[in-house]
Amino acid sequence: MKKRLSLLLCAALTALGLSAQVEYIDITLTNGQVVSFPVESVASVSFHTEATPGDGTREHPFTVKEALMAYQTQTAAQKVWVKGVIVGSVCGSYMSEAHLGIDTCANANILIGNSVLETSAGRCLPVQLPAGTVRAALNLKDNPDNFHRDVLIYGSLEKYFAVAGLKNPTKYEIGDKADADIVTPGIHPGRTEVPALIRGDEFITHTAYVNDASTERVPNYYVSYSPSAHHAHWVAYRFDDVTRQSNTSRTEGSSYPVDPDSKSSLPSNAFAGTGYDHGHICASADRLYSSLANEQTFYMTNMSPQIPNFNRGYWRNYESMLQTLAADAEFADTLYVVKGGTIAEGQVSTTISVNGLTVPVPKYYFVALLKVKGGQYSALGFWIEHREYDTVKDKSADFRAHAVSITALEGLTGFDFFPTLPDDVEKAVEGTFSADDWRL
């Protein structure tokens, strides 16, 4: 029977943020979702339950877990409604080739799970997508924005990929992005550039058209946004054959809009009058493959309050260096990027007030880079103090002065970068770096 947290409890957990002093315990709900609570709060946790379990009707559809259980007890295939969250697909002929994440090589099926926090394909239901309107609307390959959306599907509950599945669907409803207010720490299964997730953060995915004449969308960038600090912990994205293209120019105007996909975004133009610039984390010039991709870089969740001299000079030089590398397909087949400003205790230079909210001004900015060329990996990090720079005495082009290994950067930030790399690759590339490999 599905259980839900009260809104009050969700708000209290979010307010806790990251704290090394708080001990947590993981609790598995009956819908398969795992949530973490402070040990001292477990005694006060309360739930309420829905009175009616799913029976496969439109009014009371099966959850994925209920559908899997129903398959075990049925004697013949039956037509049912199932609700779930789109979490991946099967890239082959067997469930062992199932892939949780937005990257997919198949458009003939999807995987639906009980929640966005699903980490095992064995708890998911594969859904066959017959050619036609159902496939066109639901498949992830052509519709990456469907990733983590709620979905309601009517089809035949029967064997598929030698396991329980939903075949020949004839009706469907696509909902909003599934609620993921509570994010437990762990590895996001879909993308190499995404660091390990942070408890209490909003995990935001922005997708954009591959160019202004296309309806095909690709992931633009990801944000781990702290609702309590009103600032991103990090922004992650990649440069590849699509996203390194330059098909448009910087968005006209100076508006910095609310992030429409965030529940806690700062208001538009929030840093106006504070003495700080709206400093891009994912730079505007990093996203020129389509107009929508560039427009999304101006969302307030991608903004950090930066000293004008730093934003327009020292930080800009790092942005230019990265853009030069990213544009060169001979340098990297794919270049993965994680950037951010520090907001942890002891790593904030000051705070500013925005509409009654307290927003940290980072003391440092960081960049984590991973490139792959011909199957060979190389990584590099930067740790940069946020301050006024003398354009004569401070050699902004001396990037080596701030270069560090990814292992060192993880120690400074507390983040786990590129966690989906195979262990042997991660160990080899994150512990050291070569400045020459990065043309420094």
N, C-alpha and C positions, 0 to 999 in steps of 0.2 A: 504494500500500500504506500503510495507516494507521500512523503513528508516534506514540509516546508519550514524554513526558518521564519520567524516573525521579522517584520521590517525593523523593529527596534533592535533586535539582536544583530541584524546585518549592519546597521549603522554603528553599533558599538564595536563590532569586530573590525570594521573599516577604520574606525578612529584609533584602533590600537597600533596600526602601521607595523613597522619593523622594530623589534626590540629584542636585544640579546638576553635581557633579563627575564623574559616571559617564556615559560615552558608550555608547549602545545601538545595536544593529543589529537590524533586523527580518528574520526568517527565515520563509519561507512553507513550511509542511509540505505533504506531498502530499495531505492531506485538505482543504486550502484554508485551514486556520487559520494566522493570522499571530501569531508570538510574538516578544517582544523579549528580547535577551540583552545583558549588558554586553560591550563589545567585547573586554575582556581575558579574558573567560571562554569565548569562542567556541571556542577550541582544545580546551577540556576538555569541551565538550558531547557527551554520548553518547546514543544512541537504541537502542531495540530494536524490532523489527518483528513484526507478526503474520504467521505463516507462510502463512495461507490468505486470499487475497482473497475478497471477496464474489462469490457466483454466483447470488444471487436466491432461494436456498432459505431455509427457516426457520432452519437451522443456521448458514448463512453468508449473511445478507442483504446486499444491495447497500448501500453508503453512497450518499448523494445523488450524489456525484461519479461513482461507478461506475454508477449508474442512468442518469445523463445520457449517459455514454459508451456504455452498452448500447443506449440508444435509437437512437443514431447508426448502430449496426451491425446492428440487428435488421431483418428483412424483414416482420414482422407483429407485432401487439400480443401481448404475452405476460404471463402472470400471474406476479408476482414479489413477494418480501418486500423492503422498503426500510426502513432505519433512518435516523433523523435527529433534528433538534431543531426543534420548532415555533417559527418566528421571525416569522410574519406571515400575510398573506392578500392576495388580489387583490380590489380594490374596484372592479370594473368588468368589461369584456369582454376586456381586453387585458393582457398582462404589463407593459406600460408603466404600468398602474395598480396595480401591486403595491405593497404597503406593508409595510415591515419595522418591526415594533413591536407593542405590545399593543393600541393603538387600532385598531379595525377597523370597517368598515361592512358586512361580508359574513359570513354564517354558512354559505355553501354551499361554501367551500373553505378550505384553509390552505396556507401555504408551509412546507416543511421545508428546513432547511439542514444543513451539516456540523457547525456549532458555534454557540454563543451569540454568537460574535464576528463572525458573517456580516454584511457590509455591502453586499452586492450581490444583488439579486433574480435577476440573471442566473445566479448559481451555485446557485439554489434550485430545488426541484421543487414545482410546484403540485399539490395533492391535491384531487380532487373529493370532496365530501361529500354523497352521496345522502341525501334525506330519510329519517329514521328513526333508529335507534339509533347508527349511525356518526356522523351529523351532530350528534346530541344530545350525544355524548360528546366529540367532538374539536374542534368549532368554538370559536374564540376569543371570539366575541361573547358567548356565553352562559357560557363557561368561561375567563375571563381568567387563571386560575391555571395553565392549560395552557401559557402563554407560557414559553418556554425549558425545557419538559419534553422529555425523550427520548421518542421514539415509534417503534414498529415497526408497519408497515402492509402488508397484503397486498392488492394490487389489480392493475389492468391497466396496463402501461407503454405509453402511446400518446399521441398528440397531444392537448394540452389548452391552451387559450389560444394556439393556433398554435405551441406549443413542446412539448418533452418534458414529460409529466405522468403522474400516477398517477390512473386513473379507476376508478370503481365498486369502491371498496375494500369487502371483506366481512369482514375480520378486522383487529384492531388490538390493540396493547398500549401503555398509557401508563406511562412510567417516572417516575423522580425528576427534580428539576430538574437540568439538565445541568451538568457540572463547569465552573466558570469561575474556577478559582484564579488563573490568569494573566490579568490584564486589561490589555490594551494601551491606552495613552491614545487617546482619540478621542471621537466624538460618539455617544451612545446614540440610536438612530434613532427610538425610540418616543414619548417624552414631552417636552413643552416645558419642564417644570420640572426635568428632570434635567440637571445640569451635565456637562461633558466628563468622561469616566471617568478614574480615577487608577490608574496602574500599581501592581500589588501589592495593591490593596484587594479585599476581598470586596464585590461589588455585590449587595445584598439587596433583594428585592421582597416586600412584604407586601400581600396582598389580603384584603378583608373583605366580609361580606354587606352589601348596601345598606340593609337594616334587619333587625330580629330575626325577622321573619316571612317573609323571602325566602331563596331559595337562590342568587340571583344575586350575583356578587361583582364588585367593582371594585378597582383598585389603591388601597391605603390610603396607603402612603408608601414611599420608597426610601432606602436607606442606603449610603453609601460608607464602609466600615468598615476601619480599619487593623489588621491582625492583629498587627503589631509594636508599635504604640502602645496597643492595646486601647482604642481610642476612635474614634468616627466622625470622618471629615473633614467630612462634611455629611449632612444629611437633607433630602430634597426631597418635596414633596407639593403638592396643589392643592385649592382650594375651588371647587366647581361646584354645579349644581342638586341633586346627590345628597349630596356630601360636606360641604356647608355646613349640612345639616339637623341639628336637635337632637332626636333620638328617644330618647335614653337619658341616663344620668348617669355620673359618674366611677366607675370600678371600685372596689368596696368592698375594704378591706384595704390593707396597705402593702407587699405583696410586689413585688419587682422581679425577674421570672424571667429565666432564661437565654433567649436568643433561639434558638428551635428551628431556624431557618433559617440560623444562623451556625455555622461550624466553629471560630470563635475567640472566641465571646462570653464576657464575664466571668461569673463565677458569680452566683447569685441574691444580691440585697441586698449587693453587693460593697462599697459605700461605707459600710456600717454601721460605726460606731465610728471612722471616719477624721476626723470633724469636718466633713465635707462632706455636703451634701444630694445625694440622687439627683435631679439637675436634668433635667427633660424637655427634649429638643431640639424634637421635635414635641410640642406641649403636649397633655395629656390633654383639655383643653376644645376643642382643635382637631378632635377626632375623636369626635363624639357621634352620628353617624348610625346606628351600630349598636354593640351591646355588644362584639362581636369587634374592631371598629375601635378602640374605646377600650382594650380589654385589651392590644392590640398595642403601644400607646404606652408601656407599662411595661416592655417588653423592655430588657435591659441594653445592647443596641447603640444604643438611643435615649437612654441616660442619660449625663450628664456630671457630674463632681464639682464642685458649685457651693457657694460661700460661702452659708450659710443666709440672711444678710441680703440678699444679691443675689438668690437664687432666689425668696424669698418676697416681695420688694419690688420692686426696680428691674426685674429681668427679668420679673416677673409683670405689671408695667405695660405692657411691650412686648407681652406675650402678649395682654393684654386689648385693647389698641389694635388688634392684628391681628384678633382675633376679632370686634370690632365692625365693622370694614371687611368682613370675609369674610361675615358674616351678611347683609349688605345687597346684594341682587341689583341694586338700582339703582346701586350703586357700581361693581360689576364683574360681567360675565357669568361670567368665570373669573379667579380670583386664584391665581397661581403663587408658591410659597414655597420658598426654600432657607435653612436655618438651620444653625448649627454653632458650635463653639468651636475656637479655634486650637490646633494641636498641632505646628506647624512649629518648627524651630530658631529661637530668639529670640522666640517667641510663646507660651512656656510660663512660668507664674509659679512653679511648683514641681512636684514629683511626689509621689505617694503609693504605698505598697506595698499590693497586694491579693493575698493568697494567694501571695506570692513574686513577683508580677508588678509591674512599674513602670508606673504610669498617670500621664499628664500632667494637670496642672490648667491649663486654658486661661487665657491672660492677657487674651484678648479674646473676645467673642462677636459674631457677625455675623448679619444678616438681609438676604436679597436678595428683592425683591418685583417681580412683573410682573403688571399687570392688563390685561385686554382688555375693552372695553365698546363694543359696536356696531362692532366691527372696528378700534377705535382703541386703541393700546398706550401704556402709561406704566409707568415703572420707578423704583425707589427702593431704596437700600441703607442699612443702619445698621451702625456700627462702635462697639462698646460695651466699655469697659474692665471687666474682672471684678475688683471690689474691694468693700470695705465702703462703703456709701453712707449719708450723714447724711440722714435723712428730712425734715429741716427745711431745711438749706442746699442739698442737692442736689435740684433740682426734677425729680423723676422723670417728670413730665408734659411736660417740655421736650424732646420728641422731636427737634426741629430741631437740637439741639446735637450729635447723633450721626448726622444724616442725611448721606449721601454718594451720589454717582452710582454706578451699577453698574460703570462703567469704573474708577472709583477703588477700589471694593471688590475688583475683580479684581486690581488692582495690590497691594492689601494682603494678599489671601489666596493669590494665585497660581492661583485657580480660574477656569474659563471658564463663566460663568453664561449660561443660556438660549441655548446654541449653535445650536439648531435654528431660531431665528428667521431669516427672510430677511435678507440682508445690509443692505438699505436700512432695514428696520425696526430691526434691531439697532443700526446706527449712529445712527439718529435718537433712540432711547429710552434707550440706555445711557450716552451721554456727558454728559447733563444730567438734572436732575430739577426738578420743581415741587412745593414743599411744599404749595401750595394744592390741587394735584391729589390729594393724599393726606390732605387735611383736617388738616394739622398746624398 
